[in-house]
Amino acid sequence: MSFLFSIVKFENLHEVKRLCHWGPVIALTVIAVCSTMAILDSIIWYWPLDTTGGSVNFIMLINWTVLILYNYFNAMFVGPGYIPLGWKPENMQESAYLQFCRVCQGFKAPRSHHCRKCNRCVMKMDHHCPWINNCCGHLNHAYFTSFLLLAPLGCIHAAIIFVMTMYTQLYDRISFGWSSVKIDMSAVRRTHNPIMPFSVAAFAATLFALGLALGTTIAVGMLFFIQMKVIIRNKTSIEAWIEEKARDRIQYYQTGEEFIFPYDLGSRWENFKQVFTWSGVPEGDGIEWPVHEKCHQHTLTIEQLKQKADKRVRSIQYRVVEDYNGACCPIGKGLQTFLRTPCTEEPRISLTKGELLFATRGTKWWMYGDKVLDEEQIKAGARMRGWFPRRCVEKCQSDTANNSTTSEEKKEN
């Protein structure tokens, strides 16, 4: 018993609770179904002990499963890395350029942001991913992206096995007539004696697994390309929004200054090496970062302070130009909007043409913000904060409503 307690620590048990969430449950179920059915169908279609090809196919299939689970659990349990509670810069003069987090009772280091789900300040936070029930950030970005690459590759291999199994097992069992197609699943092929029977239930399970594999390939593959765009630019989704607001501030006030994103090292390969290393440990300590030659450690944090002081820029005002029903993946708002829906548990809000919103962050295809509600809507319990498609709104040209403050502006981390 003492040996067991020496292995299972209380911190580890706390992390295991991350599995008790709909995101990991669904993700691990899909992995289990596709892997199990692919292994069983490999035994039926290409018995690994008969030929070298069958052995290679079976070993590759097991290899995909191991690598996918390894990167998935590392992304979940290694975590993004958190700023220590009560953290302060070594040179206290630098605190003038940093924001203070009241929850963590410390300063926010450059590139860190407070996650409401994790309730901690996260190093180089990109987003909180419900599929791993954790944030994607500094320490687990490589594991998370590797999982997004390996999962579609494994699903493609599994899909090939599913298709070949159904083809070889049904080829001699289908008879074509003039008016109907008759499938006799109980017949046995004359040219092949499978180790395991391929029944109606096996056919249905294989067809279901094929659908899961193809759906996962498309959905997760899209997420992989999005993450790679982030990595080769060395820019998180939050920082992309800060950059957009910086350009808006410069254009509005006609300051003539040039905003240079400080963490883009000018080379995609150099940016790539900041996340992916041979050791598996990303570059840096999560506090200090290599920056552009024309910038310094606090270039972006100073810009954030400017935006925080400027209510007009902090929450950019938009007017609704297209109705939106609040669907998570709206089909009628364009293919890119449908495929690039935010991977988050935060709600969507319905929009009606003519309404006003204050956007506080966003991506290329989606935005997050507060809806300006009247008294009747507030009494009716209308939802006022959430995500909405960017194509449904346009930036207001006037500042008529910029004097009002949103609930987001009244809060300070």
VMD Tcl script that draws the C-alpha trace (Angstrom):
set ca {
  {0.00 0.00 0.00}
  {2.86 2.37 0.85}
  {4.38 1.60 -2.56}
  {1.10 2.58 -4.24}
  {0.97 5.91 -2.41}
  {4.58 6.62 -3.41}
  {3.53 6.43 -7.08}
  {0.09 8.06 -6.95}
  {0.51 11.54 -5.53}
  {-2.28 13.89 -4.59}
  {-1.26 16.34 -7.32}
  {-1.56 13.57 -9.91}
  {-5.00 12.58 -8.64}
  {-6.07 16.20 -8.97}
  {-4.91 16.24 -12.59}
  {-6.75 12.98 -13.33}
  {-10.00 14.89 -12.67}
  {-9.45 16.58 -16.02}
  {-10.68 13.36 -17.62}
  {-14.11 13.87 -16.01}
  {-15.28 16.30 -18.66}
  {-17.27 15.95 -21.87}
  {-14.30 16.99 -24.04}
  {-11.83 14.22 -23.02}
  {-14.68 11.69 -22.81}
  {-15.69 12.31 -26.43}
  {-12.08 12.52 -27.69}
  {-10.98 9.31 -25.98}
  {-14.16 7.52 -27.08}
  {-13.48 8.39 -30.72}
  {-9.86 7.21 -30.37}
  {-10.96 3.97 -28.70}
  {-13.67 3.19 -31.27}
  {-11.50 3.89 -34.32}
  {-8.45 2.07 -32.91}
  {-10.38 -0.99 -31.72}
  {-12.32 -1.39 -34.96}
  {-9.18 -0.86 -37.05}
  {-7.36 -3.60 -35.11}
  {-10.27 -6.05 -35.44}
  {-10.74 -5.28 -39.14}
  {-7.00 -5.70 -39.74}
  {-7.29 -9.23 -38.36}
  {-10.18 -9.92 -40.77}
  {-8.72 -8.22 -43.86}
  {-4.93 -8.54 -43.57}
  {-3.98 -11.17 -40.98}
  {-0.62 -9.88 -39.61}
  {0.98 -13.33 -39.22}
  {0.50 -14.38 -42.84}
  {2.57 -11.78 -44.69}
  {5.18 -9.10 -44.07}
  {2.75 -6.46 -45.31}
  {0.16 -7.56 -42.79}
  {2.70 -7.34 -39.98}
  {3.82 -3.84 -41.05}
  {0.21 -2.71 -41.33}
  {-0.61 -3.99 -37.83}
  {2.53 -2.47 -36.23}
  {1.85 0.91 -37.87}
  {-1.70 0.85 -36.56}
  {-0.55 0.20 -32.99}
  {2.12 2.87 -33.43}
  {-0.45 5.51 -34.43}
  {-2.56 4.73 -31.37}
  {0.39 4.94 -28.97}
  {1.69 8.23 -30.42}
  {-1.77 9.82 -30.47}
  {-2.45 8.92 -26.83}
  {1.07 9.95 -25.76}
  {0.74 13.45 -27.20}
  {-2.89 13.79 -26.10}
  {-2.18 12.97 -22.45}
  {0.95 15.12 -22.43}
  {-1.04 18.07 -23.80}
  {-3.59 17.51 -21.04}
  {-1.42 16.70 -18.01}
  {1.81 18.62 -18.75}
  {-0.32 21.70 -19.19}
  {0.60 25.10 -20.60}
  {2.72 26.27 -17.68}
  {1.44 28.78 -15.12}
  {2.91 32.01 -13.82}
  {3.78 31.48 -10.12}
  {1.22 32.92 -7.72}
  {2.30 36.35 -6.51}
  {4.94 36.66 -9.24}
  {6.88 39.92 -9.47}
  {9.60 40.95 -11.93}
  {13.15 40.96 -10.60}
  {13.44 44.63 -11.48}
  {10.41 46.23 -9.84}
  {10.68 49.20 -12.20}
  {9.41 46.88 -14.94}
  {6.14 46.43 -13.04}
  {5.05 49.79 -14.47}
  {4.73 48.04 -17.84}
  {2.83 45.00 -16.53}
  {-0.78 44.37 -15.61}
  {-1.64 43.12 -12.14}
  {-3.88 40.04 -11.69}
  {-6.02 40.31 -8.59}
  {-6.95 36.62 -8.70}
  {-3.34 35.37 -8.75}
  {-2.14 38.30 -6.63}
  {0.79 38.89 -8.92}
  {1.87 40.60 -12.12}
  {1.19 39.13 -15.54}
  {4.45 38.27 -17.26}
  {4.78 39.15 -20.98}
  {2.55 36.97 -23.20}
  {0.65 35.56 -20.20}
  {-3.11 35.89 -19.71}
  {-5.50 34.85 -16.99}
  {-7.74 31.89 -17.87}
  {-11.12 31.90 -16.16}
  {-11.48 28.14 -16.56}
  {-8.07 27.26 -15.11}
  {-8.23 30.22 -12.69}
  {-4.51 30.89 -13.22}
  {-2.31 33.14 -15.34}
  {-1.12 30.98 -18.24}
  {2.25 31.30 -19.99}
  {1.86 32.26 -23.67}
  {-1.83 31.42 -23.58}
  {-3.37 30.66 -26.97}
  {-6.79 29.34 -25.92}
  {-8.54 27.05 -23.46}
  {-9.31 23.81 -25.31}
  {-12.29 21.78 -24.06}
  {-11.02 18.64 -25.86}
  {-8.05 18.39 -23.49}
  {-9.86 20.27 -20.69}
  {-6.81 22.48 -20.31}
  {-5.20 25.54 -21.82}
  {-2.94 25.41 -24.85}
  {0.15 27.43 -24.02}
  {3.91 27.51 -23.65}
  {4.76 24.02 -22.37}
  {2.14 21.89 -24.18}
  {1.83 23.70 -27.53}
  {4.10 21.18 -29.28}
  {2.27 18.18 -27.77}
  {-1.11 19.64 -28.71}
  {-0.06 20.38 -32.30}
  {1.55 16.94 -32.67}
  {-1.72 15.37 -31.54}
  {-3.58 17.44 -34.16}
  {-1.22 16.06 -36.84}
  {-1.11 12.42 -35.74}
  {-4.87 12.02 -35.18}
  {-5.81 12.69 -38.86}
  {-2.93 10.51 -40.11}
  {-4.04 7.64 -37.88}
  {-7.66 8.11 -38.95}
  {-6.69 8.04 -42.64}
  {-4.89 4.72 -42.09}
  {-7.89 3.37 -40.16}
  {-10.30 4.56 -42.88}
  {-8.31 2.64 -45.52}
  {-8.54 -0.50 -43.38}
  {-12.31 -0.03 -42.94}
  {-12.90 0.42 -46.67}
  {-10.73 -2.55 -47.67}
  {-12.33 -4.79 -45.05}
  {-15.86 -4.00 -46.24}
  {-14.83 -4.36 -49.88}
  {-13.12 -7.75 -49.50}
  {-15.86 -9.17 -47.28}
  {-18.82 -7.97 -49.36}
  {-17.40 -8.40 -52.87}
  {-18.74 -11.92 -53.37}
  {-21.87 -11.39 -51.23}
  {-23.60 -8.78 -53.40}
  {-25.90 -9.91 -56.23}
  {-27.35 -7.31 -58.59}
  {-30.86 -7.60 -60.02}
  {-32.88 -5.46 -62.37}
  {-34.89 -3.77 -59.62}
  {-33.06 -4.39 -56.35}
  {-29.72 -5.06 -54.72}
  {-29.63 -8.02 -52.36}
  {-26.87 -8.32 -49.75}
  {-26.47 -11.71 -48.11}
  {-24.28 -11.10 -45.05}
  {-24.43 -14.74 -43.94}
  {-22.65 -16.11 -47.00}
  {-19.00 -17.05 -46.86}
  {-16.53 -15.98 -49.54}
  {-15.18 -18.87 -51.57}
  {-11.71 -17.38 -51.91}
  {-11.08 -16.16 -48.37}
  {-11.54 -17.65 -44.91}
  {-11.27 -14.82 -42.36}
  {-9.97 -15.54 -38.86}
  {-12.97 -13.68 -37.41}
  {-16.55 -13.68 -38.81}
  {-17.76 -10.51 -40.53}
  {-21.39 -10.33 -39.42}
  {-24.07 -7.67 -39.86}
  {-23.07 -6.13 -36.52}
  {-19.42 -6.01 -37.62}
  {-20.43 -4.32 -40.88}
  {-22.49 -1.69 -39.02}
  {-19.69 -1.05 -36.50}
  {-17.12 -0.70 -39.29}
  {-19.33 1.73 -41.19}
  {-19.85 3.80 -38.02}
  {-16.10 3.83 -37.31}
  {-15.45 4.92 -40.90}
  {-17.72 7.92 -40.42}
  {-15.92 8.85 -37.19}
  {-12.52 8.51 -38.86}
  {-13.44 10.70 -41.83}
  {-15.10 13.33 -39.64}
  {-12.11 13.45 -37.31}
  {-9.70 13.76 -40.23}
  {-11.51 16.83 -41.56}
  {-12.20 18.57 -38.23}
  {-8.86 17.92 -36.51}
  {-6.95 18.48 -39.74}
  {-8.40 21.99 -39.98}
  {-7.34 22.69 -36.39}
  {-3.81 21.51 -37.22}
  {-3.43 23.98 -40.08}
  {-4.76 26.79 -37.87}
  {-2.22 25.97 -35.17}
  {0.63 25.77 -37.68}
  {-0.22 29.26 -38.96}
  {-0.03 30.46 -35.35}
  {3.32 28.74 -34.74}
  {5.16 29.92 -37.87}
  {4.12 33.49 -37.04}
  {4.96 33.07 -33.34}
  {1.65 34.71 -32.55}
  {-1.20 33.44 -30.35}
  {-4.86 34.07 -31.16}
  {-5.05 36.56 -28.27}
  {-1.99 38.44 -29.53}
  {-3.47 38.61 -33.03}
  {-6.45 40.46 -31.55}
  {-4.15 42.83 -29.62}
  {-2.29 43.56 -32.87}
  {-5.55 44.31 -34.68}
  {-6.59 46.76 -31.98}
  {-3.12 48.37 -32.08}
  {-3.49 49.09 -35.79}
  {-6.99 50.42 -35.17}
  {-5.67 52.76 -32.46}
  {-2.88 54.06 -34.69}
  {-5.27 54.62 -37.58}
  {-7.89 56.37 -35.42}
  {-5.52 58.80 -33.72}
  {-3.25 59.20 -36.77}
  {-0.16 58.92 -34.58}
  {2.06 57.90 -37.45}
  {3.83 55.28 -35.33}
  {4.75 51.88 -36.74}
  {3.58 48.85 -34.79}
  {5.89 45.84 -35.10}
  {4.77 42.57 -33.55}
  {7.68 41.91 -31.16}
  {7.73 38.09 -31.11}
  {7.91 37.44 -34.86}
  {11.62 36.66 -35.36}
  {11.39 37.27 -39.10}
  {11.86 33.63 -40.14}
  {9.24 30.90 -40.15}
  {11.91 28.36 -39.25}
  {13.09 30.40 -36.25}
  {9.49 30.83 -35.11}
  {8.91 27.09 -35.56}
  {11.92 26.25 -33.38}
  {10.47 28.28 -30.53}
  {7.82 25.57 -30.10}
  {9.28 22.34 -31.54}
  {12.65 21.17 -30.22}
  {14.49 17.82 -30.26}
  {14.28 17.61 -26.46}
  {10.52 18.17 -26.48}
  {10.92 21.15 -24.14}
  {10.09 24.49 -25.82}
  {12.55 27.37 -25.91}
  {12.53 29.83 -23.02}
  {11.25 29.88 -19.46}
  {7.81 31.31 -20.22}
  {8.75 34.67 -18.68}
  {11.32 36.24 -21.04}
  {11.12 35.88 -24.81}
  {13.34 36.54 -27.82}
  {12.01 39.60 -29.62}
  {12.37 41.54 -32.86}
  {15.49 43.71 -33.04}
  {13.37 46.89 -33.03}
  {11.36 45.81 -29.98}
  {11.93 44.93 -26.33}
  {10.37 42.62 -23.72}
  {7.53 44.98 -22.88}
  {6.56 46.27 -26.33}
  {3.31 44.30 -26.38}
  {2.48 44.84 -22.71}
  {2.88 48.61 -23.17}
  {0.50 48.40 -26.13}
  {-1.97 46.51 -23.95}
  {-1.81 49.26 -21.31}
  {-2.48 51.88 -24.00}
  {-5.51 49.94 -25.18}
  {-6.74 49.43 -21.63}
  {-6.58 53.18 -21.02}
  {-8.39 53.89 -24.28}
  {-12.01 52.74 -23.95}
  {-12.62 53.36 -27.64}
  {-9.97 50.80 -28.63}
  {-10.32 48.45 -25.68}
  {-13.78 47.42 -26.80}
  {-14.29 48.20 -30.48}
  {-17.89 48.92 -31.35}
  {-19.67 46.99 -34.10}
  {-23.13 47.10 -35.63}
  {-25.00 43.92 -36.64}
  {-25.63 43.78 -40.38}
  {-26.75 40.14 -40.65}
  {-28.99 38.03 -38.39}
  {-27.45 35.09 -36.52}
  {-29.36 32.46 -34.54}
  {-26.56 31.56 -32.13}
  {-25.71 28.17 -33.67}
  {-22.34 26.70 -32.70}
  {-21.45 25.76 -36.29}
  {-23.68 27.86 -38.59}
  {-23.90 26.34 -42.05}
  {-25.35 29.43 -43.70}
  {-22.53 31.79 -42.71}
  {-19.88 30.46 -45.05}
  {-17.64 27.41 -45.15}
  {-14.74 29.06 -43.31}
  {-17.03 30.26 -40.52}
  {-18.47 26.76 -40.21}
  {-15.10 24.99 -40.14}
  {-13.29 27.51 -37.96}
  {-15.80 27.82 -35.16}
  {-13.99 28.65 -31.87}
  {-12.85 25.55 -30.00}
  {-14.14 26.76 -26.65}
  {-16.93 26.20 -24.15}
  {-17.87 29.88 -24.17}
  {-21.40 30.56 -25.46}
  {-22.58 31.98 -28.78}
  {-25.03 34.88 -28.81}
  {-27.86 35.42 -31.28}
  {-27.82 38.67 -33.26}
  {-30.50 40.80 -34.85}
  {-29.76 43.30 -37.58}
  {-29.23 46.79 -36.17}
  {-27.99 45.76 -32.71}
  {-24.74 47.16 -31.27}
  {-21.88 45.18 -29.74}
  {-18.54 45.82 -28.12}
  {-15.95 43.28 -29.32}
  {-13.19 42.50 -26.84}
  {-11.30 39.82 -28.80}
  {-11.64 37.68 -31.88}
  {-10.20 35.63 -34.70}
  {-10.27 36.04 -38.47}
  {-13.73 34.48 -38.72}
  {-15.26 34.90 -35.25}
  {-15.48 37.62 -32.60}
  {-16.23 37.70 -28.88}
  {-17.89 40.58 -27.10}
  {-20.80 42.16 -25.24}
  {-24.16 43.00 -26.72}
  {-25.64 46.41 -25.88}
  {-29.05 45.49 -24.36}
  {-32.06 47.62 -23.57}
  {-34.07 47.25 -20.37}
  {-36.66 44.90 -21.91}
  {-33.96 42.50 -23.13}
  {-32.30 42.50 -19.72}
  {-35.59 41.69 -18.00}
  {-36.23 38.89 -20.51}
  {-32.91 37.32 -19.57}
  {-31.28 37.73 -22.98}
  {-27.68 36.50 -23.26}
  {-25.33 39.44 -23.71}
  {-21.80 37.99 -23.92}
  {-20.38 35.40 -26.30}
  {-19.04 34.53 -29.75}
  {-20.56 35.54 -33.08}
  {-19.46 35.34 -36.76}
  {-17.36 38.29 -37.89}
  {-19.25 38.48 -41.19}
  {-22.44 39.39 -39.29}
  {-21.07 42.71 -38.02}
  {-19.25 45.76 -39.30}
  {-17.17 48.32 -37.43}
  {-19.07 51.47 -36.52}
  {-17.77 54.60 -38.19}
  {-18.95 56.93 -35.42}
  {-18.17 57.01 -31.72}
  {-21.73 57.72 -30.56}
  {-21.88 54.78 -28.19}
  {-18.26 54.64 -27.18}
  {-18.89 56.73 -24.09}
  {-20.80 53.87 -22.47}
  {-18.86 51.20 -20.62}
  {-19.50 47.52 -20.78}
  {-19.41 45.11 -17.92}
  {-16.08 43.90 -19.26}
  {-14.60 47.39 -18.85}
  {-15.70 47.52 -15.23}
  {-13.69 44.41 -14.34}
  {-9.94 44.39 -13.82}
  {-7.84 41.30 -13.46}
}
mol new
graphics top color blue
foreach p $ca { graphics top sphere $p radius 0.5 }
foreach p [lrange $ca 0 end-1] q [lrange $ca 1 end] { graphics top cylinder $p $q radius 0.2 }
display resetview
